Amino acid sequence: LLQTPQLIILDEPTSVLTPQEADKLFETLERLRSEGKSILYISHRLEEVKRICDRATVLRHGKVVGHCNPREETASSLARMMVGNEVQAVVRAPVEGIDKAQPLLEIRNLSRKPATPFSIPLRGINLNVRAGEVIGIAGVAGNGQGEFFESVSGEVLQQDAASVRIRGKDSGSLTITGRRLLGAAFVPEERLGHGAAPRMKLSENLLLSRHATDGKAFVGSGGMVKSAAIQAASQRIIEAMDVRKSAPDPEAAALSGGNLQKFIVGRELDRRPS
């Protein structure tokens, strides 16, 4: 903006902003518009498009599928244009017959020193997650969420094994595989390079993350990989999660961010974790 541009192009500018920071950005964009600047705003966040855009062009599979005044559309009608069909509302299933007495995940005085000058230390974190519960961890990006995930998932082992308990078992010193075997599943923040190996196919990524926990299903006698079983499981996940792809078994890097995220989530849910 210091260059006083006449055309400003923004690609998902609020992805790492807090709501308050996003509001400040919108105020700035509205001021620039009033000064006669042209703004091209790229986003999949429908409420943002409705709030600040005078006109919208909707893309699907790399093609223009419609133009509209977003203020005259609802979030549902915009979503329908984006995906090509009706978006089903998510309804929370009733929780019945579940024993909530015993926590499935227990965090006990979890502490961790910073590993790098840019890491955030964890200090005495305690929480329980019981069956049928959704517990949120809120905070501005870079305030320890990544360090917490590493500690709970087993990417970083704890000296105190009791600081993380899964299904009643001390798990702080267990690896990711050990925690998966207890029924845990993990979806990291970073998709490429963390959640999936970019240059490996989807089926290969599936095998990479589950060969130790689903050995009988995917690996035969003598360590021979069951290719047909892996392909079938990968296809099952793709269909269940409506993963859009351009090849039967593409590399992870060939998928859009949203479709890769759907595959990673489906890969973890397919194990039916605790």
C-alpha positions, 0 to 999 in steps of 0.5 A: 500500500505504500506504493499507492497501487491502483489495483490490489489483488488479495488471495485469502488475506484473512487466513491467518488473521484474528477476527479483529484484524480481519475487521481492520483489513475490511475497513482499509479495503472499504477506504481504498474502494472509496478512493477509487482503487480497484480490488480483486479479492480471492476467498472461499469465505462466503461471509467475507465476499458478501460483506465487502464485494460489489460483484463476485465471479464463482469458479469451479474446477478452473471454470467460471460458473456464474456471476452475481451480486453477493449481497443479493445472495445467501451463503447457501446459494453461493455455496451451491454455485461453488460446489455444484449441488446442494450443501447439506446442513450438518446436524449433530448426532444424538449422544446415546449409550456412551459412558462419559465417566472415564476421560478418553484423553487426559492432560496432566500438568503438561509442560514443555520448554521451548525447542527453538528461540521461536517456540512457545513454552507450555506451562502446566496444561490440564484438561480432560476430553470425554466420550461425546465431547468436543473440546476447543483450544482457542488462541491466536496463531503462534501461541502454543497450539503447534507445540501442544499438538506435537506433545499430545500426538507424540511427535515430541515425547514427554519425560513424564509419561503420565502427562498424556493419558489415552484411554487410561494408559500413560502415553506421554512417552509413546510414539505416534504409532503407539498412540494410534494403537490406543485409538487416537487419530491426528490431523495436523495444521499443515497439510503438505509435508506434515499431514501428507508427503507431497510427492507420494500418491494418495494411496501411498500416503494412506499406507505411510500413516497406517501400515503400523496400525493396520498391518493385517489389512495392508501388509501381507506375509513377508512384508508384501504390500497388499496394493489392491487393499490399499487402493480400495481403502483409498478409493473408499475415503475419496468417495466418502469425503467427496475428494475432487481429483484429476487422476485415479491416484494423484500425488498429494501435491496435485490436490487443492488444499481443501481436497487434500484436507478432506482426504487427510481427515477421511484417512483418520476417520476411516480408522474409526478412532476413539 
